[in-house]
Amino acid sequence: MNVETLTPPPSLADADTLIADMGARARAAAKRLAVATTAEKAAALHAAAHQLRAQATAILDANARDMAAGKSTGLTGAMLDRLRLDDARLGGIADAVEAVAGLADPAGAEIDRSTRPNGMELVRVRVPLGVIGIIYESRPNVTADAAALGLMSGNAVILRGGSEAVYSNRAIHAAFTAGLAEAGLPTDAVQLVPTQDRAAVGALLRAQGLVDIIIPRGGKGLVARVQDEARVPVLAHLDGINHLYIDAAADPEKAVAIAVNAKMRRTGICGATETILIDRAYPAPLAIIDALIAARCEVRGDTAIMALSPHVEPALSGDWDCEYLDAIVSIAMVDGIAGALAHIDRHSSRHTDAIVTDDAATAERFLSEVDSAIVMHNASTQFADGGEFGLGAEIGIATGRLHARGPVALEGLTTYKWLVRGTGQVRP
């Protein structure tokens, strides 16, 4: 594939034709993947990882073009960090693809079985979803992650990446499909929409009968558009307005270490903490503020927090509902666990929320009552990641309630069917 040339924008009718053709080819590829053995899929993933390493120069050159364009158009530092590839990050992408090859294959796995009084045997087994449309922004690693997860779970994927990473995505896709071809699996199993025109996104969202589920991965605007326009089911990944609650019974050294890591390890990922809540009875709140400021984090606080340090900026009402994805954090004092739970209930995006405390009963109340996809005790929210959960690469963090929740990896890309075996039973 020539990653130097952008495909001209299609007309609305052309976009529908384009997606219909891609969907039909994906459906045919999905039928092949549904019967592929675990060994065949693993071999294809190892070949794809090899090609990602072998084509590293072309991929990094393509990424340099995207980075230059991003800087010229004013992408934020956080967005540029998401976009940037180097030898280490590209190596990590290839490693993640190989890691998926080593995971348990969910397709065909037995969930449960039972025998009815009439002797019929019922077995529930996992099966691929079919064809998955994945719409994402900024991060070129999603191209490889989504391709690997789709392949290993037996699904065909249609990828539509953001314009910020167009050259990187095309180079990664070219390498990945070269691996599929080398291993003898259909390259139509992993397709990349060849235009950045929004008409193609609309056509993908309307592709009933060709696409089985849409997974958006990006900001509020993208997710809102997908949810509003989609005519196929959507597995939503909303923003990460994540909270860290420092309880009165928190160990001060532990609280500082977790707070700084949760906010500052990588500010541009969805698992970064955006709001810190501190119990009014906690004895050392200033140490947390000072440590964040020393780490070059801008601190915005309520009146009580501002009173502790002259370096704290006032938090406005919108700060409590903001996913900064930057070196900015909002901090508020709350009245114990009840105050923390009330604040989180009002402002959390249901992604990841955490508590730091050495009080087991308070920790269990937090874990039980916070209604988020991931709830943590004495751990950084930066662990909200499929790889850290032992799931390998992930397609995103699902924040809704249906089908899958939290890190969506191989198992989350399957559904199930019932196999019923009888010996001639008829219903009376």
C-alpha positions in Angstrom: 0.0 0.0 0.0 1.2 3.5 -0.9 0.9 5.4 2.4 2.0 8.6 0.6 -1.2 9.1 -1.3 -4.5 10.0 0.4 -7.7 8.6 -1.2 -9.9 11.4 -2.6 -13.1 12.0 -0.5 -16.0 9.9 -1.8 -19.5 11.2 -2.5 -22.3 10.1 -0.2 -23.3 7.4 -2.6 -19.7 6.4 -3.2 -19.2 6.1 0.6 -22.1 3.7 0.9 -20.8 1.7 -2.0 -17.3 1.6 -0.5 -18.5 0.4 2.9 -20.8 -2.1 1.3 -18.0 -3.6 -0.6 -15.7 -3.6 2.5 -18.5 -5.1 4.6 -19.2 -7.9 2.1 -15.5 -8.8 1.9 -15.2 -8.7 5.7 -18.2 -11.0 6.0 -16.6 -13.5 3.8 -13.3 -13.3 5.7 -15.2 -13.6 9.0 -16.6 -17.0 7.8 -13.1 -18.2 7.2 -11.8 -16.9 10.6 -14.7 -18.6 12.4 -13.4 -22.0 11.4 -9.7 -21.1 11.7 -7.8 -23.1 14.3 -6.0 -21.5 17.2 -2.7 -22.5 15.7 -3.6 -20.8 12.4 -4.6 -17.5 14.1 -1.5 -17.6 16.3 0.8 -18.1 13.3 -0.8 -15.2 11.5 -0.2 -12.9 14.5 3.4 -14.0 14.9 3.8 -13.2 11.1 2.2 -9.8 11.6 4.4 -9.0 14.5 7.4 -9.9 12.4 6.3 -7.6 9.6 5.7 -4.8 12.1 9.4 -5.1 13.1 10.6 -5.6 9.6 8.8 -2.6 8.3 9.8 -0.4 11.3 11.6 2.2 9.1 8.6 2.8 6.9 6.2 2.9 9.9 8.4 5.4 11.8 8.8 7.6 8.7 5.0 7.6 8.3 4.6 8.5 11.9 7.1 11.4 11.5 4.8 12.8 8.8 1.8 12.6 11.1 3.8 14.2 14.0 4.9 17.1 11.8 1.3 17.6 10.6 0.0 17.5 14.1 2.5 20.1 15.4 1.6 22.4 12.5 -2.1 22.1 13.2 -1.7 22.7 16.9 -2.4 19.3 18.5 -2.0 19.4 22.2 1.0 17.9 24.0 -1.2 15.0 25.2 -2.5 14.3 21.7 1.0 14.4 20.3 2.1 11.9 23.0 -0.7 9.6 22.0 0.3 9.9 18.4 4.1 9.5 18.7 5.9 6.3 17.8 9.6 5.5 18.4 11.5 2.2 18.3 10.5 1.3 21.8 6.8 2.0 21.3 6.7 0.2 18.0 8.5 -2.7 19.5 5.8 -2.7 22.2 3.1 -2.8 19.6 4.7 -5.8 18.0 5.2 -7.5 21.4 1.5 -6.9 22.2 0.4 -8.6 18.9 2.6 -11.6 19.8 1.1 -11.6 23.4 -2.4 -11.9 21.9 -1.2 -15.0 20.0 -0.3 -16.6 23.3 -3.7 -16.0 25.0 -6.4 -18.5 25.3 -8.6 -18.6 22.2 -12.2 -17.8 23.3 -13.9 -19.0 20.1 -15.5 -22.3 20.7 -14.8 -22.2 24.5 -17.5 -23.9 26.5 -19.3 -21.6 29.0 -21.5 -24.1 30.7 -23.6 -27.2 30.0 -26.6 -28.9 31.5 -28.9 -31.9 30.8 -32.7 -31.4 30.8 -35.0 -33.9 32.5 -36.0 -35.1 29.1 -32.4 -36.0 28.3 -31.5 -33.1 26.0 -28.0 -31.9 26.5 -27.5 -28.1 26.3 -24.1 -26.5 25.9 -23.3 -22.8 25.6 -20.2 -21.9 23.7 -18.4 -18.7 22.7 -18.6 -17.6 19.1 -17.2 -14.5 17.3 -19.3 -11.4 17.0 -18.7 -11.4 13.2 -17.7 -8.1 11.6 -16.6 -5.3 13.9 -16.3 -1.7 12.9 -13.8 0.2 15.0 -13.7 4.0 14.8 -10.8 5.6 16.7 -8.7 8.7 17.1 -5.0 9.6 17.4 -3.4 6.4 18.7 -1.8 4.3 15.9 -1.3 1.4 18.2 -5.0 0.8 18.1 -4.7 -0.3 14.5 -2.5 -3.2 15.5 -4.3 -3.9 18.8 -7.7 -4.0 17.1 -6.5 -6.2 14.3 -4.8 -8.7 16.6 -7.8 -8.9 19.0 -10.2 -9.3 16.1 -8.2 -12.0 14.4 -7.6 -14.1 17.5 -11.3 -13.9 18.5 -12.3 -14.9 15.0 -13.8 -11.6 13.9 -13.1 -9.5 10.8 -12.5 -5.8 11.5 -13.1 -2.7 9.5 -10.9 0.1 10.9 -11.4 3.8 10.6 -8.6 5.8 12.3 -8.4 9.5 12.9 -6.8 11.9 10.4 -4.1 12.8 12.9 -2.6 9.3 12.4 -3.5 8.6 8.8 0.0 7.8 7.5 0.9 5.8 10.7 -2.3 3.7 10.5 -1.8 2.9 6.8 1.8 1.8 7.4 0.9 -0.4 10.3 -2.1 -1.8 8.4 0.1 -2.6 5.4 2.6 -4.5 7.7 -0.1 -6.4 9.5 -1.9 -7.6 6.4 1.4 -8.7 4.9 1.6 -11.0 7.9 -1.9 -12.3 7.3 -1.0 -13.1 3.6 2.2 -14.8 4.7 0.2 -17.0 7.0 -2.5 -17.8 4.5 -5.4 -16.1 6.1 -7.5 -13.6 4.2 -6.3 -10.0 4.2 -9.9 -8.8 4.1 -10.1 -9.9 7.7 -8.4 -6.6 8.6 -9.4 -3.7 6.4 -8.7 0.0 6.8 -11.1 2.6 5.4 -9.0 4.3 2.7 -10.5 7.8 3.1 -10.7 10.3 6.0 -14.0 11.7 4.7 -16.7 11.8 7.3 -19.2 10.3 4.8 -17.4 7.0 5.1 -18.0 7.0 8.9 -21.7 7.7 8.3 -21.8 4.8 5.9 -20.1 2.5 8.4 -22.6 3.4 11.1 -25.5 2.6 8.7 -24.1 -0.7 7.6 -26.8 -3.0 9.0 -26.4 -6.6 8.0 -22.8 -6.1 7.1 -21.4 -4.8 10.4 -22.4 -6.5 13.7 -21.1 -4.0 16.2 -19.4 -0.6 16.2 -16.7 0.2 18.8 -15.8 3.9 19.0 -12.6 4.9 20.8 -12.0 8.6 21.2 -13.4 11.8 22.6 -16.9 12.8 23.6 -17.6 14.2 20.1 -16.8 11.0 18.4 -18.7 8.8 20.8 -21.7 11.1 20.8 -21.8 11.0 17.0 -21.5 7.2 16.9 -24.3 6.7 19.5 -26.6 9.2 17.7 -26.1 7.9 14.2 -25.4 4.2 14.5 -28.0 1.7 13.1 -26.0 -1.2 14.5 -25.2 -2.0 18.1 -22.5 0.2 19.8 -20.0 -0.8 22.5 -19.2 2.6 23.9 -16.0 3.8 25.5 -16.7 7.1 27.2 -14.2 9.6 28.6 -12.1 8.8 31.6 -13.2 11.3 34.4 -11.5 9.2 37.0 -11.4 9.9 40.7 -8.9 9.1 43.4 -10.2 9.3 47.0 -7.7 9.8 49.8 -9.4 8.5 53.0 -8.6 9.7 56.5 -7.1 6.3 57.1 -4.8 6.4 54.1 -1.1 5.9 54.6 0.5 9.3 53.8 3.5 7.9 51.9 1.3 5.6 49.9 -1.2 8.3 49.2 1.4 10.7 47.7 3.0 7.9 45.6 -0.4 6.8 44.2 -1.7 10.3 43.6 1.4 11.4 41.6 1.5 8.2 39.6 -2.2 8.2 38.9 -2.1 11.7 37.5 1.3 12.1 36.0 2.7 8.8 34.8 1.0 9.4 31.4 -1.5 12.2 31.5 -2.9 11.5 28.0 -4.4 8.0 28.7 -8.0 7.3 29.7 -6.8 5.7 32.9 -5.2 9.0 34.2 -6.8 10.4 37.4 -8.5 13.8 36.7 -10.0 14.6 40.2 -8.6 13.9 43.6 -10.9 13.9 46.6 -9.4 14.3 50.1 -11.1 13.5 53.3 -11.3 16.6 55.6 -9.9 14.4 58.4 -6.9 13.3 56.3 -3.8 14.6 58.2 -1.4 15.5 55.3 -3.2 17.0 52.3 -0.5 19.6 51.6 2.0 16.9 50.9 -0.1 15.6 48.1 -0.6 19.1 46.6 3.1 19.9 46.9 4.1 16.6 45.3 1.9 17.2 42.3 3.1 20.7 41.9 6.7 19.4 42.1 5.9 17.0 39.3 4.8 20.0 37.2 1.1 19.4 37.5 -1.3 22.4 37.6 -3.5 22.0 40.6 -7.0 23.5 40.6 -8.9 23.3 43.9 -11.9 24.2 45.9 -11.8 26.9 48.6 -10.4 24.4 51.2 -7.6 23.3 48.9 -6.8 26.8 47.8 -6.3 27.7 51.5 -3.5 25.2 51.8 -1.2 26.5 49.1 -0.8 29.8 47.2 0.1 27.7 44.1 -3.4 26.3 43.7 -5.7 27.8 41.0 -9.4 28.1 41.6 -11.5 25.2 40.3 -14.5 26.2 38.2 -17.7 24.2 38.0 -16.7 22.6 34.7 -13.4 21.3 36.2 -15.3 18.5 38.1 -16.6 17.1 34.7 -13.4 17.5 32.7 -11.2 14.9 31.2 -8.0 17.0 31.0 -5.7 14.4 29.4 -3.0 16.9 30.5 -0.9 17.8 33.5 -3.9 19.3 35.3 -5.8 18.0 38.2 -8.8 19.2 40.2 -8.8 18.6 44.0 -11.7 18.9 46.5 -12.1 18.3 50.2 -15.0 16.0 51.0 -16.7 14.9 54.2 -15.4 11.3 54.5 -16.5 8.3 52.4 -20.1 9.6 52.1 -18.9 12.9 50.6 -16.6 11.0 48.2 -19.3 8.7 47.1 -21.7 11.6 46.5 -19.1 13.5 44.4 -18.2 10.5 42.3 -21.9 9.7 41.7 -22.4 13.2 40.3 -19.3 13.5 38.2 -17.7 10.1 37.4 -17.9 8.9 33.8 -18.1 5.3 35.2 -14.6 4.4 33.9 -12.2 4.0 36.8 -12.3 5.3 40.4 -10.0 4.4 43.3 -9.6 4.7 47.0 -6.5 4.9 49.2 -7.1 3.7 52.7 -5.9 1.2 55.3 -9.4 0.8 56.7 -10.7 -2.4 55.2 -14.4 -1.7 55.9 -14.2 1.7 54.2 -12.4 0.1 51.2 -15.1 -2.5 50.9 -17.9 0.1 51.0 -16.1 2.1 48.2 -15.6 -1.1 46.1 -19.3 -2.0 46.6 -21.0 1.3 46.1 -19.0 3.0 43.3 -20.8 2.1 40.1 -17.9 2.2 37.6 -16.4 -0.3 35.2 -13.2 -0.5 37.3 -13.0 0.2 41.0 -9.6 0.1 42.8 -8.2 0.0 46.3 -4.7 1.2 47.1 -3.6 1.2 43.4 -3.1 3.8 40.7 -5.8 4.3 38.2 -3.1 4.0 35.5 -3.5 0.2 35.9 -6.9 0.5 34.0 -5.5 -1.3 31.0 -6.1 -4.7 29.5 -2.5 -5.6 29.5 -2.2 -4.9 33.2 -5.3 -7.0 33.8 -3.7 -10.0 32.1 -6.0 -9.7 29.0 -3.3 -8.6 26.5 -4.1 -5.8 24.1 -7.5 -4.2 24.5 -9.9 -2.5 22.2 -10.9 0.0 24.9 -12.6 0.3 28.3 -16.4 -0.2 28.0 -18.2 2.1 30.5 -21.7 0.9 29.8 -23.5 -2.1 31.3 -24.4 -4.3 28.3 -22.4 -7.2 26.8 -18.9 -6.2 28.1 -17.6 -3.8 30.8 -14.1 -2.6 31.7 -11.2 -3.6 29.5 -12.6 -5.3 26.3 -10.2 -7.9 25.0 -10.7 -11.3 23.4 -13.6 -12.6 25.5 -15.4 -9.2 25.1 -15.3 -9.6 21.3 -17.4 -12.8 21.5 -21.0 -13.7 22.0 -22.4 -17.2 22.5 -24.7 -19.7 21.0 -26.6 -22.7 22.4 -25.8 -26.2 21.2 -28.7 -28.6 21.9 -28.2 -32.3 21.4 -31.1 -34.7 21.6 -31.9 -38.3 21.0 -35.3 -37.9 19.3 -37.2 -35.8 21.8 -40.4 -34.1 20.7 -42.3 -31.5 22.7 -45.6 -32.6 24.1 
